[in-house]
Amino acid sequence: MAMIWAIMLAVLAAPPTTEEWKAIKPLPKLTIPWGAPKERYRVDDAEMIQLTRILGAVTVDAGYTTKDQALAALTIAKLAETERGSPIKLGVLFRPWDAAVAPDSPEASAEFYATYRNWRKVQAALDASTYRPGVVCLVDSETFDARNEPNRSQVADLYSAYDAFIRAVCKCERVEWYGWGPWPGPCEPDSWCTQKWAVPFDGLQSIGWEAYLRGEIIGMREASRRARALADSVGIAETAAWVLAPGAGQVFTFDTTYQHIVWEAEPFTFYTAEVARELYGKWHCGKPGRFMACPSTVAVYPHPFDPRIADPDRRHLMAFLKAGTE
């Protein structure tokens, strides 16, 4: 009997087959993943190709990629596009600044140069490839601190300049900035506040908001509505949902030397599927008073294949992807 149970559990935990991957339709909105673990940039990685086909994008981290990894990402995108029948985007991730700096400071100039130097590896891969996907730039400036004047005005000037810089250098079709929407406090008077680095600037296309509240979909709905209201108040037409790895949640653990994050998935997938339905589904998006206020773009952090995610059989990922294409 023990042997039978062991076999049954092994079957239940088996990752999806290639046929199961191919049965999933492409998501109806551009979905940009965080950079994948470096070992996944292989042209024979069938899972990576299928995930790219479904999402519509593959991303490299400009600060850490190599020319060979970027070339592999381009090949993966080309193979995925052949199966998808529509264009795949190349996401390029930048992570400038970890403190507030003045627009014309040496620190700002150094970061602009670092961005250019990092981009050259991606450009070298593009120059060596016959495949030319559209480029979407992701900018993670989470730790930039703009709580106090005059830092808030400096943020607007600096971000306007950086946005224009990467568009010119990288030929970005669009730039998605992380960390601009409201988040659930604690702030007065209603325990919500606008994130400390959120100020409008020239070039900003969308207000990003965090769909990170595992098990708290009511809070995610409210975050989406407040982001939509913030976007309207500054004349921005779009919002972008930053989704914590589908079906997973943050669990902070501590030891004597450092803090790290582990993602743990619940055994049931109905919550995972509902998040996807509200992010992508036309019926749900048409009812923002009841569900999430429909975003134009979805970004996924971390990459769905991040080893910290406890979803070995891809159960939650597959539920998310399937529900998003219903």
C-alpha positions in Angstrom: 0.0 0.0 0.0 2.8 2.4 0.9 4.3 1.8 -2.6 1.0 2.5 -4.3 0.7 5.8 -2.4 4.3 6.7 -3.3 3.6 6.1 -7.0 0.4 8.2 -6.8 2.1 11.1 -5.2 4.9 11.0 -7.8 2.4 11.1 -10.6 0.5 14.0 -9.0 3.7 15.9 -8.5 4.9 15.4 -12.1 5.5 18.6 -14.1 3.3 19.3 -17.1 4.0 17.6 -20.3 4.9 19.5 -23.5 1.4 18.7 -24.8 -0.1 20.3 -21.7 2.0 23.4 -22.2 1.1 23.7 -25.9 -2.6 23.4 -25.0 -2.5 26.7 -23.2 -3.4 29.7 -25.4 -1.3 33.0 -25.3 -2.4 35.4 -22.6 -4.5 38.3 -24.0 -2.2 41.0 -22.5 1.5 41.5 -22.6 2.9 39.8 -19.6 6.6 40.6 -18.8 8.4 38.2 -16.5 11.3 39.2 -14.3 14.7 37.8 -15.5 14.9 34.0 -15.4 17.5 32.0 -13.5 20.6 32.0 -15.8 20.5 28.2 -16.4 17.0 28.6 -18.1 18.5 30.6 -21.1 18.9 27.5 -23.2 17.5 27.0 -26.7 16.6 23.4 -25.9 14.5 24.4 -22.8 11.0 23.4 -23.9 9.3 24.8 -20.8 11.1 28.2 -21.3 10.0 28.4 -24.9 6.4 27.5 -24.1 6.2 30.0 -21.2 7.6 32.7 -23.5 5.0 31.8 -26.1 2.2 32.1 -23.6 3.4 35.3 -21.9 4.5 37.1 -25.1 7.9 38.1 -23.6 11.2 36.9 -22.4 13.4 39.1 -20.1 17.1 39.5 -19.5 18.5 41.4 -16.5 20.9 44.0 -18.1 23.1 44.1 -15.0 23.8 40.4 -14.9 23.2 38.9 -18.4 26.0 38.0 -20.8 26.0 38.3 -24.6 25.5 34.5 -24.8 22.5 34.5 -22.5 21.0 37.4 -24.4 21.5 35.6 -27.6 19.8 32.5 -26.2 16.9 34.7 -25.0 16.6 36.0 -28.6 16.5 32.5 -30.0 13.9 31.4 -27.4 11.8 34.4 -28.4 12.1 33.5 -32.1 11.1 29.9 -31.4 8.2 31.0 -29.3 7.1 33.5 -31.9 7.0 30.8 -34.5 4.6 28.7 -32.4 2.6 31.7 -31.2 2.1 33.3 -34.6 2.5 36.8 -33.2 5.4 38.9 -32.0 7.4 38.3 -28.8 8.9 41.1 -26.8 12.3 41.3 -25.3 12.1 42.6 -21.8 15.3 44.3 -20.5 15.5 44.9 -16.7 17.4 47.9 -15.2 17.8 48.6 -11.5 19.2 52.1 -11.1 19.8 53.9 -7.8 19.5 52.8 -4.2 19.3 56.3 -2.7 18.0 59.7 -3.7 20.5 61.6 -5.9 20.3 64.9 -7.7 19.7 64.8 -11.5 23.0 66.5 -12.3 25.1 64.7 -9.6 28.1 62.5 -10.2 26.1 59.6 -8.9 23.4 60.1 -11.5 26.0 60.4 -14.2 27.6 57.2 -13.1 24.3 55.3 -13.1 23.5 56.6 -16.6 26.9 55.3 -17.7 26.4 51.9 -16.0 23.0 51.6 -17.8 24.7 52.2 -21.1 27.5 49.7 -20.3 25.0 47.0 -19.2 22.9 47.6 -22.3 25.9 47.0 -24.6 25.8 43.3 -23.8 22.2 43.1 -25.0 23.0 45.3 -28.0 25.9 43.0 -29.0 23.5 40.0 -28.9 21.0 42.0 -31.1 23.7 42.9 -33.5 24.7 39.2 -33.8 21.2 38.0 -34.3 18.9 38.2 -37.3 15.9 38.3 -35.0 14.7 41.8 -33.9 12.0 41.8 -31.3 10.5 44.9 -29.8 12.1 45.9 -26.6 10.2 46.6 -23.4 12.3 48.2 -20.6 11.5 47.4 -16.9 12.9 49.8 -14.3 13.1 48.7 -10.7 13.8 51.8 -8.6 12.2 50.4 -5.4 14.6 51.8 -2.9 14.8 55.3 -4.3 13.7 57.5 -1.4 11.6 60.5 -2.2 9.7 61.1 1.0 10.9 64.6 1.7 11.2 67.9 -0.3 13.2 68.7 -2.3 13.8 65.1 -3.1 10.3 64.6 -4.7 11.0 67.3 -7.3 14.4 65.7 -7.9 12.8 62.4 -8.5 10.6 63.9 -11.3 13.6 65.5 -13.0 15.9 62.5 -12.6 13.3 59.9 -13.7 12.3 62.1 -16.7 15.9 62.2 -17.8 16.4 58.4 -17.2 13.2 57.5 -19.0 14.3 59.6 -22.0 17.8 58.1 -21.8 16.8 54.5 -22.0 14.3 55.1 -24.7 16.9 56.7 -26.8 19.7 54.2 -26.1 17.6 51.0 -25.9 14.8 51.9 -28.4 12.2 50.8 -25.8 8.7 50.5 -27.1 7.5 51.1 -23.6 9.0 51.6 -20.2 7.4 50.0 -17.1 8.4 51.5 -13.7 7.9 49.5 -10.6 6.6 51.1 -7.5 4.2 53.9 -8.4 0.8 52.9 -7.2 -0.8 53.0 -3.7 0.1 50.3 -1.2 -1.7 49.2 2.0 0.1 51.3 4.6 0.3 51.7 7.4 -0.5 55.3 6.6 -3.1 57.8 7.8 -6.0 58.4 7.7 -7.2 55.1 6.2 -4.1 52.9 6.5 -3.2 53.4 2.8 -0.6 55.6 1.3 1.0 56.4 -2.1 4.4 54.8 -2.3 7.1 57.1 -1.1 8.8 57.4 -4.6 5.5 58.0 -6.5 5.6 61.3 -8.3 4.5 61.9 -11.9 7.2 62.7 -14.4 7.5 63.2 -18.2 7.5 59.9 -20.0 5.6 57.9 -17.3 3.2 55.7 -19.3 1.5 53.7 -16.6 1.0 53.5 -12.8 2.3 50.3 -11.5 0.6 48.6 -8.5 1.4 45.5 -6.5 -0.7 42.4 -6.6 1.3 40.9 -3.8 -1.3 40.3 -1.2 -1.5 36.5 -1.1 -4.8 35.3 0.3 -6.1 38.9 0.4 -7.7 39.5 -3.0 -9.9 42.2 -1.5 -6.8 44.2 -0.8 -5.5 43.6 -4.3 -8.8 44.8 -5.8 -8.6 48.0 -3.7 -5.0 48.5 -4.7 -5.9 48.3 -8.4 -8.8 50.8 -7.9 -6.6 53.3 -6.1 -3.9 52.9 -8.8 -6.6 53.6 -11.4 -7.7 56.7 -9.5 -4.1 57.9 -9.1 -3.5 57.4 -12.8 -6.7 59.4 -13.7 -5.6 62.2 -11.3 -2.3 62.7 -13.2 -3.7 62.1 -16.7 -2.1 58.7 -17.3 -4.2 56.2 -19.3 -2.8 52.9 -18.1 -2.0 50.9 -15.1 0.4 47.9 -14.8 -0.1 45.0 -12.3 3.1 43.6 -10.7 2.1 40.1 -9.7 3.9 38.0 -7.2 4.9 34.8 -8.8 1.5 33.3 -9.7 0.0 31.2 -6.9 2.8 32.0 -4.4 3.2 34.3 -1.5 6.0 35.9 0.4 7.2 34.3 3.6 10.0 36.2 5.3 12.3 34.0 7.3 15.2 35.1 9.4 18.4 33.5 10.7 21.4 34.9 12.5 23.1 36.4 9.5 20.6 37.6 6.9 17.0 37.9 5.8 15.8 36.0 2.8 12.4 35.3 1.2 10.8 31.9 0.5 7.7 31.5 -1.7 5.3 28.9 -0.6 2.2 27.8 -2.5 -1.0 26.6 -1.1 -2.3 23.2 -2.2 -5.4 24.6 -3.8 -5.4 26.6 -7.0 -8.8 28.3 -7.0 -7.3 31.5 -5.6 -4.5 31.5 -8.1 -7.0 31.1 -10.9 -9.3 33.9 -9.7 -6.3 36.4 -9.6 -5.7 35.6 -13.3 -9.4 35.9 -14.2 -9.5 39.3 -12.7 -6.3 40.5 -14.3 -7.1 39.2 -17.8 -10.7 38.4 -18.2 -12.9 40.8 -20.2 -15.9 40.0 -18.2 -14.2 40.7 -14.9 -12.3 43.8 -16.2 -15.7 45.3 -17.1 -16.8 45.3 -13.5 -14.0 47.2 -11.5 -16.5 47.9 -8.8 -16.5 44.2 -8.0 -13.2 43.0 -9.2 -9.7 44.4 -10.0 -9.6 47.6 -12.1 -8.3 46.1 -15.3 -4.5 46.7 -16.0 -3.1 47.2 -19.4 0.1 45.2 -18.7 1.1 42.6 -16.3 4.6 42.1 -14.9 5.6 39.0 -12.9 8.1 39.0 -10.1 10.1 36.8 -9.6 10.3 34.7 -12.7 7.9 31.8 -12.6 10.8 29.4 -12.7 12.6 31.0 -9.8 13.8 28.1 -7.6 12.5 29.8 -4.4 8.9 29.1 -5.6 7.5 26.0 -4.0 5.5 24.8 -7.0 7.4 21.8 -8.3 4.6 20.4 -10.5 3.8 23.9 -11.8 0.2 23.4 -10.5 -0.3 27.0 -9.6 1.5 28.4 -12.6 -0.6 26.3 -15.0 -3.8 27.2 -13.2 -2.9 30.9 -13.5 -2.1 30.6 -17.2 -5.2 28.6 -18.0 -7.5 30.9 -16.1 -6.0 34.0 -17.8 -6.9 32.6 -21.2 -10.5 31.6 -20.4 
